[in-house]
């Protein structure tokens, strides 16, 4: 099209038409560029909204979405509610930066233990929730309790973790909130039992 204009005798009308055509071309490409850029930014914001900024794990919203999806699909799955024991003493003894490193280290270790079998989410503070497909083997839960591999790059000694475990099978009669409330209570009972000297 530009070649047609260039091959014709130059006239103000031809030059104006060419300028208008080039302007329309560049404006349309600029608008397309902006639309693509905005879509990329929106996707990044959506991802960020579902991630915990400290650990990089999925956050409570991401956990809720995952559990809702599993319930909707009538899947068998296991939920582990984990609370880091004596975490306040880590902050008090080593400082809050070490406490943050402690949380990140636990997130990395537990994610590694669950790799290929489930995902871990930061529920809030020093609480984490793992969601695994199917039934969970007791050995996997035991590895999480011991936090195998903790010593490598650890900010301080591991203070143990209390874990509640719940397997959910169809037909599901409870919603996400009820499941989390129940497994949280199981974790709390495990913590009390440990404090009284049980396993």
N, C-alpha and C positions, 0 to 999 in steps of 0.2 A: 504493500500500500504506500509506504514512504517512497519507494522507487518511482511510482507513478507520479507522485507530486514533484519529485526531483527531475523527472524527464520532461515535465511541462514547462512552459514559459513562466518565469517567476512573475507573480502578480500579488498585490496585497491580499486578495481573497484566498489565493492558494497558500500563501505564507500563514495567514490567520488560521485557515483550516488545518494546516499541518501542526501549528502550535497547539490548537485545541485538541487535536487527536493525540499528540504526545503528552499533553497535560492529563487528558483522561486516562491514558495508559499508565502514567506514573502514579496518579491518584489512586487508581484501582489496585495497583500493586502495593502501594503504601497501606491502603485500607486492609487488604488481605494479610499483609505482614503484621499489622496491629491486631487483627482478629486472632491469628495464630499465636502471637506473643501473649495476648490476654488469656487464651485458652490454656497455654502452658503455665502461666502464673496461677490461674484458677486451680489447675490440677495440683500444683505444688502446695497451694494453700490448703486444699482438701486433704492432701497427704499429711501436712503439718498438723492439721486439726485432729488427726487420729494417732499422733505420735507423742510420746512423752519426751519433752525436750532434754531431760537429764540422761536417761538411759537409752533412748532411741527405740524403746519397745512400743508396742501398741498401747494406747491409753484406755481409760475406762469406756469411752465411746466406742472405740474399736472392739473392745471385749464384748460390749452389749450387742453390737452388730453381728459379731461372730456367733454368739450364743443364740440370738434370735434366728439366725440363718439355720443353725443346726436343729433347733426345735421345729422350725418350719418344714425342714426336709425329713423330719422323723428319724434322724440319725442316732446311733448309739455313740455316746461320748463320755469322757471323764473330765471332771473339773477339780483342780487342786487350788485351795486357798492357802497362801503361804504368808506367814508373818515372821519377820526377822526378830529373833529373841535378843533382848537387852540392847537394842539399837541405840537407845538414849545414852547408854554408857559408852558406846563408840564415839558419839558426838562429844560427850563430856570429857572423855579421856584423850582423844586424838584430835578433836576439832571438827568443825562442820565440813571443811573441805575434804577431810579424810572420810567423813560420813558419806559425802556425795560419792567419793571414789569407792566406798564400801558397797553402796547401792548399785553402782555401775558394774562393779566386779561380780556381784551376785547375779545381776541380769545377764552378763556374759557367760558365766559358768553354767547357770541353769538353762540358758538358751542352747548351749552346747550339749548338755545332757539330754535335752528334749529334741534335738535336731532330727528331723525326719519323722518324729512321732507326735509332735504337738508344738503349740506356740505359747509364749509367756507374755503377759501384759502387766504393766504397772498399774495397780488398782489405786494407789495413793500412798504417800508417806513411805513406810517400810513394808507395805503389803503388796504382794504380787499374786496374780492368778494365772494358772496354766490351763489350757484346754487341749485335750488329746482325743484323737479319734479312737473309738472302741473302748475296750476295757484296758485299764492300766496295770502293768505288772508291778507287784510289790517291790521288785528289785530296783525299778526305775524310781519309785518313791523313796526308797532307801538311799539311792545315790543323791537325790536332791536333798534329803535330810543331812547327809554327810557333806554335801557340797564338794564332791570329789574334784580335786585339782585346784582347790582354793589357794594354796600357798604360793602358786606362781603369780607374781606381780600383785599380790594382795596388799592393801594398804595397812592391814593389821590382822590379828588372828580372827578366825571365824567364831561367831558367838552362837551358832546353831539357828535352826529355823523350825517353827511349828507349822504343821501341815494338816489340813483337813482334806479328805478325798471323797468325792461323790461320783458314782457312775449313774448316768441318766439313760434310760432305755425307753423306747416307744411302747405303748402310746404315752406321750408326754402329757402329764396333768398339771405341771407347774410351769410358770413363766420364768424368764431370766432373773427377775428380782428375787423370786422365791428360792430359786436354785442357789443364787449367790448368798442369800441370807442363811440357808441351811448349811452350806459348806463352810461358811464363815463361823457358824456356831460349832461345827465339828472341829475346826481348827482351834477355836478357843478352848474346847474341852480337852483337846490334845495338849495345849499349853498348860492348863491347870493340872493335868495328870503328871506332866513332866516336873512341874514345880513341887508336886507332892512326892516326887521320887519315883514315879512310874516310868515306863518306857515311852 
